[in-house]
Amino acid sequence: MPHPTTRRRLLQGAGAITLIAVGGAVWRAHDREVFATPSGAPYDPWAMWQSPDYRDTSLALVAAGILASNPHNTQPWIFRVSETEIEVLADTSRDLGTFDPYLREMHIGLGCAIENMMLAAPANGFSAAVDLAPGSLIDIERGGMVRAATIRLSQGNGAVDPHYEAIPHRHTNRYAYDRERGFPEDLLRRFTSMPENGDAVVSLFTEGEAFDALGRAIMDATDEIVADPEMIEDSHRWFRDGPREMARERSGLELDTAGLSPALLAAAKFLPALPAEQSHGAWADQTRNTHVPTAALLGTISVHDRYDRPQALAAGRVWQRLHLEASAAGIAMHPLNQPVEMIDRERQLEKEPVAEARLAAITGNPAWQATFAFRAGYPTRDAMASARRSVEEVTEAG
Ligand SMILES: Cc1cc2nc3c(=O)[nH]c(=O)nc-3n(C[C@H](O)[C@H](O)[C@H](O)COP(=O)(O)O)c2cc1C
């Protein structure tokens, strides 16, 4: 039996350790902003997009462009700006490696930015025309800035498209959707009539064989990605570990937008970051248990050639427009691009094109190749804004 003094000391020691542990936990919870909504400079671009500093200048278009949807929030862009034109450059160093081996998704993201910029032009007194860089993604230059498009500006007084005002309200929503509520008929009709120019087609499924097959294709492709160590490592490079890293990078994916329940989110933020295999395993579970089964609508965007640069940009413009249209109507959306990511990966590894055949059987028209897949439905929770680099950080003088 320990001496009473020794026991008191021991108890004091234990008390001190508990205090340090609790203090450490409180400090860690504070440092990692476990219970806070992300805020600060990385989120300012959402509030500043119509800043008087940019109004009626080409920077106002950039401020709208950077809020666009883009793969893994890589923000693969630089804008070379003058008074009369904006060159949209693909920053090919901000890539996803084996997750996007042909920079196809990168170009879709650039197309999303271009759509926002074209919507912002009339609101800032410009008439804008876009010239998309030609060529194939199969042999695109790498490692630096590659021109993707040039937006030419002149004075104009055209009408402002209503999609413009939805720009800051569009966020990827990775929570469960309320499938019981179905999908609004009028929005379905509007989706069907987009795109208007024939560069891309949208296929929409709310039930039946094709709906089930697309859901299965998404889940199976996710499992295939999770079983590919290179793909998940390349994806994982863009996962940010806490607010400090996000404050530095202002890009990449964060837990707050991962669609986790409040309790799971707090636990995940508190604990050390999971390795790639586990975080992607959790993503596969979410895909199978939440994303696909709660979707009211599954859809694809197809083009004639998914490796043609202008067509990839055009697909991005369509996605951005669909997502803005849905945001304005209070409908949540979420890209689920795993089936097309697997098509790219099989091509890169020169494997039998199983993923290609799987998706072609669903979209059912050999003249069109799916390049984007998504889900939509009534939200059960609002999604949060993701981080962005500032206008100044991504702009250079032309
Ligand atoms: C080409 C492309 C592919 C994407 N693929 C996925 C995906 O498979 N899963 C997902 O959760 N989000 C996907 N996204 C959504 C992006 O991760 C999201 O747009 C980005 O993180 C910025 O967040 P925000 O849309 O909320 O602004 C994709 C976006 C684009 C443009």
The ligand as a Tripos MOL2 file, in Angstrom:
@<TRIPOS>MOLECULE
LIG
   31    33     1     0     0
SMALL
NO_CHARGES

@<TRIPOS>ATOM
      1 C1        -14.6520   18.1660  -63.3850 C.3       1 LIG1
      2 C2        -15.1200   18.1170  -61.9610 C.ar      1 LIG1
      3 C3        -15.1620   16.8910  -61.3060 C.ar      1 LIG1
      4 C4        -15.6030   16.8120  -59.9930 C.ar      1 LIG1
      5 N1        -15.7080   15.5790  -59.4120 N.ar      1 LIG1
      6 C5        -16.1900   15.4680  -58.1500 C.ar      1 LIG1
      7 C6        -16.4210   14.1940  -57.5760 C.ar      1 LIG1
      8 O1        -16.2500   13.1650  -58.2290 O.2       1 LIG1
      9 N2        -16.8670   14.1500  -56.2990 N.ar      1 LIG1
     10 C7        -17.1150   15.2810  -55.5730 C.ar      1 LIG1
     11 O2        -17.5010   15.1780  -54.4090 O.2       1 LIG1
     12 N3        -16.9570   16.5140  -56.1120 N.ar      1 LIG1
     13 C8        -16.5050   16.6310  -57.3880 C.ar      1 LIG1
     14 N4        -16.3870   17.8700  -57.9730 N.ar      1 LIG1
     15 C9        -16.7550   19.0690  -57.2010 C.3       1 LIG1
     16 C10       -15.5210   19.8110  -56.7190 C.3       1 LIG1
     17 O3        -14.8130   19.0550  -55.7480 O.3       1 LIG1
     18 C11       -15.9340   21.1860  -56.1690 C.3       1 LIG1
     19 O4        -16.4710   21.9300  -57.2290 O.3       1 LIG1
     20 C12       -14.7680   21.9300  -55.5680 C.3       1 LIG1
     21 O5        -14.2930   21.2830  -54.4260 O.3       1 LIG1
     22 C13       -15.1590   23.3570  -55.1860 C.3       1 LIG1
     23 O6        -16.2480   23.3590  -54.3000 O.3       1 LIG1
     24 P1        -17.6300   24.0920  -54.6510 P.3       1 LIG1
     25 O7        -18.1980   23.4320  -55.8570 O.co2     1 LIG1
     26 O8        -18.4690   23.8730  -53.4280 O.co2     1 LIG1
     27 O9        -17.3290   25.5370  -54.9010 O.co2     1 LIG1
     28 C14       -15.9790   17.9870  -59.3030 C.ar      1 LIG1
     29 C15       -15.9630   19.2190  -59.9740 C.ar      1 LIG1
     30 C16       -15.5550   19.2870  -61.2950 C.ar      1 LIG1
     31 C17       -15.5880   20.5950  -62.0290 C.3       1 LIG1
@<TRIPOS>BOND
     1     1     2 1
     2     2     3 ar
     3     2    30 ar
     4     3     4 ar
     5     4     5 ar
     6     4    28 ar
     7     5     6 ar
     8     6     7 ar
     9     6    13 1
    10     7     8 2
    11     7     9 ar
    12     9    10 ar
    13    10    11 2
    14    10    12 ar
    15    12    13 ar
    16    13    14 ar
    17    14    15 1
    18    14    28 ar
    19    15    16 1
    20    16    17 1
    21    16    18 1
    22    18    19 1
    23    18    20 1
    24    20    21 1
    25    20    22 1
    26    22    23 1
    27    23    24 1
    28    24    25 2
    29    24    26 1
    30    24    27 1
    31    28    29 ar
    32    29    30 ar
    33    30    31 1
@<TRIPOS>SUBSTRUCTURE
     1 LIG1         1 GROUP 0 **** ****
